[in-house]
Amino acid sequence: DAAAKRIVESKSFDNSILCTNESVVVAEESIADRLLAAFGKNGAYVAKPDEVAVLRDLLFGKGSFNIEVIGKSAVEIGQKAGIRVPASAKIILAEIDRIGIDELLSKEKLCPVLGFVRAPHAEGAITMSRALIRLSGAGHSAAIHSKNPATILKFSAAVKALRVAVNAP
């Protein structure tokens, strides 16, 4: 619950026009369903699978990021996509099955649309996070929400980011 609340707070700040806002959450499979439920309770609209494709097309369908959605609210983005997003939603969460150049929703998004991908374990999540940093460019920020000091240190050492936020928005 605390991680979901922090991430929603961060991703919704200024409708996510800052490049330091989260773009993708990498969740360990063992907690992924609970985290999704917590996102829903903390201001995220969890897009249905068919809505994810529509969001992908709205955000990246013209070959690059659609600048018309920069800084728009989750509700405005939903309207543009033809998705009924509740007025209380601060962000839209889109579950994806992979990261990489072929999954456009794993790229940086300067709007309150957050990718969500599952990793089999902490080691896999760190590997995926490193790939995400490579996609968006070394030097960006990264964040980890964990109670395990060894995992936090391993993540922080592995990602090529200038800033690593720990258990914070």
HUHUDA-V391352 format. One record per helix or strand of 2 or more residues. SS is the DSSP state (H for helix, E for strand). FROM is the first residue (numbers start at 1). TO is the last residue. If there is no record, write none. Layout:
BEGIN
SS|FROM|TO  SS|FROM|TO
END
This chain:
BEGIN
H|2|16  E|24|28  H|29|41  E|44|46  H|49|60  H|67|69  H|74|81  E|91|95  H|104|106  E|113|119  H|122|136  E|141|144  H|149|158  E|163|166
END
